[in-house]
Amino acid sequence: MNSCVHCCYRRGCGFAVHRCSAINNFLFFTLSSIESFKYHYLHLEMLLLKRMI
């Protein structure tokens, strides 16, 4: 995120900002989907364990 703001200031806003925000959105989406996947996976594991006991 900081590097994107830095490149924006250095090159002057415009295309760089749009590209940076797109990269940030992509990273955020990827991280959030990984987190939700982890959560769902743990939830499934808990259900399976409960069934076994």
Buried (B, 14 or more C-beta within 10 A) or exposed (E): EEEBEEEBEEEEEEEBBEEBEEEEEEEEEEEEEEEEEEEEEEEEEEEEEEEEE
